[in-house]
Structures are given as C-alpha cells and as structure tokens.
C-alpha cells in the first residue's frame, strides 16, 4: 500500500468530531419540504434515494434499488429493493416505506413536483415497487436520484412527525439540532454504505 495513502486514511479515521461551517441556515428535517443546497448536505448524509448519480463517472448506480426496469415506453417502472437495509431506528427497508415516502410528497414544497407525475405506486411485494406514470418519461430514473426523493421510514414518521422524517438509511443519523445555529449528526455504523470515518459531524 502507498505509505502516504495509508497515513491519510489513518489520520482520517482518527478524527472523532468534524465541524463544518455553512453560509446558509438549515431549517428543516423533511426532505420533501427542502430543496436547497444546505439541506442537500443533510439528505445525502442521512438518507438514500432509490438510484444514485455518480458525479465522477456521470453514470447511474444502484442505491436502495439494486435494479430497475421500464415498460410501456417509459410509463411503468419496476424497482427491486436492496434487502437487509436498516433504518436508523432499526426497522428494515420495505417497499411499503417507498410507497409511503412518495405518497407523502402530495402537496409538499418540493416533492409535489414528483408526485403529480405519478398515476399510481404499489408495493408488489416487500422488495418490489411498481410506479406507473401519467405520461411516459424516459428520464424518470434520473428523477429518482434527487435528494428530495430520499426514502423515509413509515413507522418513524408516524411515531414522531417532527424528527421522524430524518430517520433514513444513510451513514449519519440525527443527534441534535437548533435551527439557525447547528445540526449535529452521529455515526450510524449499520448503514449499508458502511460506517463513517468519524463519530460526529456538526453543521454550524
């Protein structure tokens, strides 16, 4: 192994607490209500979308969906979910969570632009979701990479409408927050993406 690379990795692993300053205030824990850059940082760390877009390769990659297919010229889409994925509250990701997430978009500030294109969404089984669009859209897969399509846990949102929307499947989970001051995250070691290299991350 490259000594410099190894040293860099080791020094990164030793960082327990990371603090980052951002110019604009974070003011929401709900991905469907916030579509601004300072909130995208949160969603990308705490949440996951069905499909991921790799900025380096400019290609689509599996996210919470390991595979997808389209029918009817891009009017019907079927997503096969990754099995064994855990939410921050210990619940396992199921197709019902995906259906719940998209139905929650109805009337929301940012998610509504996605919801209005859906004719129906159905959990075919625990790990299969079918979406039927009102009109064929070959770019729908790219829509599934947008941060405000991040998948939420139905039970978490029903248990706590305020903080439940922050319960995702990403490598960071909500620790504490004071809007306009800070948002503190803590490591979620059971994330399917792997454990973070620090214990806490605070936006100020």
N, C-alpha and C positions, 0 to 999 in steps of 0.2 A: 504494500500500500504506500501511496505517496505520503511521506512524513508531514508535509505541510497540510495536506488534506486531512490527515488523521488528527493533527493538532487542532485544526479548525473545528472539526467535528467534536472533539473532546471539549474544547472551550465552549462551544455552543451548548453541549449537554450539561455543562456545569452551571449555566445561568438558571437561577431559580425563579426570579421575578423580572419580567420585562414590562417597561412602561413606555408608551408611545404617545407623543403629543399630536393632536389633530386640530386643524384650524376651525372646523365647524362642529357644532354640538350634536351629539347623538340624543334623540328624543323619543325613540320608540323601540320596543322589543318585538314588534309584529312585522314580519317581512312583507305581508301583503299591503301594509299601510305605509311602507317607506321604500322609496326607490332612489335614494341619494347615495353618493359615494361614501360618505362617512358611515352609513348604515350597511352598505355592501361589505365593508370590512367585517362587520359582525356576522352577517349571514354566511359569508364564506368560511368563517372560522367555526361557527356553532352549528350550521345547518348544511344540508346537502340537497342537491337537485337530482332529478332522475338521470339527467345527462350532464356531462361536464365538457367544457370547451377548453382545450389546451392552447393557451396563447402562444406558446413557443412553436408547436407543430401546426397550429391553425386547423386542428382536426378535432372531431367529436370523440369523446371517450365515455365508457360506461361510468355512471355514477351510482345512484341507488338502483338503477335499472342496469342489468348486465347485458340485456339485448332488447331490441325493438324491431318492429316491422310495420309496414303500412299496406293498406289495401284501398281499393276503390279510388285509385289515382291520388292518394294522399288525403282521403276523407276519414279513414279509420286507422287508428294506431293502436298497437298492442305492445305493452311493456312487460317484460319479465323481470321481477324484482330480485335483488341480491338477498339470499337467505341468511338468517342468523345475525342481521344487523340490529344493534341495540340503540335505543334512545337513551338520553341522559338519565331518565327515570327508571331504566331497567326494562321497559317494555320492548318487545320485538317489533321491528318494522313489518307491517302487513299492508296489503292492498287497500284495506279499509282506511288506513291513515292517509293514503294518497287521495282517495275519493273525498275524504273529509277535508283535506287541505284545499282541493280545487273548489269544492262547494263553498268553502269559507270565503273564496275570492269574490263571490257575488256581492256587488255594491261597494267593494273596498277601493281604496285610493289608487292602488297600482295593479293589484291582482285582477280587478274587474275587466281590464283590457284583454286579459287572457280568458276569463270566464265567459265573456259574451261570444266567443268564437266556438264554444262547446255546445253541441247538441245534446250529448249525454256522456257520462263517465260511469264505469261499472267495475266492480271487483269481481272478476270472473272466478278467481279462487284466491287463496291467501297471498299468492305471489304473482298474480297476473292482473293487470289493469288494462281495460279497453276504453279508449276515448274515441268518440265519433264527433267530428266537426260539422258545423253548419255548412261550410264550404271547404272544398279540397284545398290543402295548404301543404306544399312540399317543404316549406321551411319550418314546420311545426316542431321538429326535433330541436332546432336552434332556440325556439321559444322555451323549451324545457331546460335550457341552461341558465335562464335569467334568475338572478338571486331571489326575486320575489315569487318564484315558483318553488322555493325551498319547502321540503316536506316536514310537516308538523305531526306531533303525536296527538291523536284524538283525545285520549284519556287525560293527558297533561293539560290541554286547553280547557277541557270540561271541568277539571279539578280546580284550576286557577286561571281565570280569564286574563289576568294581568301579566303573570310571568310564564304561564304555560306555553305561550307562543314561542318562547326562547328555548324550549326543550327540543333539541334536534339530535342529529346523529353524528355531528362533526367532532373533531378532536378537542374542542374547547366548549365548556359549558358555563352558564351564567353563575357568578359567585355573588356579586352585589352591584348596585348601581345607584347613582344620584344624577338624574338627568341635568345636563348643563354643567356637570362637574366631572364625573368619571363613570366608566363602565368597567367592572373588573370581571375577568374570566378565569376559570381554573381548568386544569388539565382533565380531560376525560380519556383515561387510558384504554377504555374498552372500545374506542372508536374503530370502525372497520378500516379507516385510513391510517391507523396506527397512533401511538401515543405521541403527544407533543414533546419538544425538547426542553421545555421549561415547565414550571409548576403553575405560575400565574401570568396573566397578560392584562395590563390595565391601559385603557384609553383615557387620556386626560385632555 
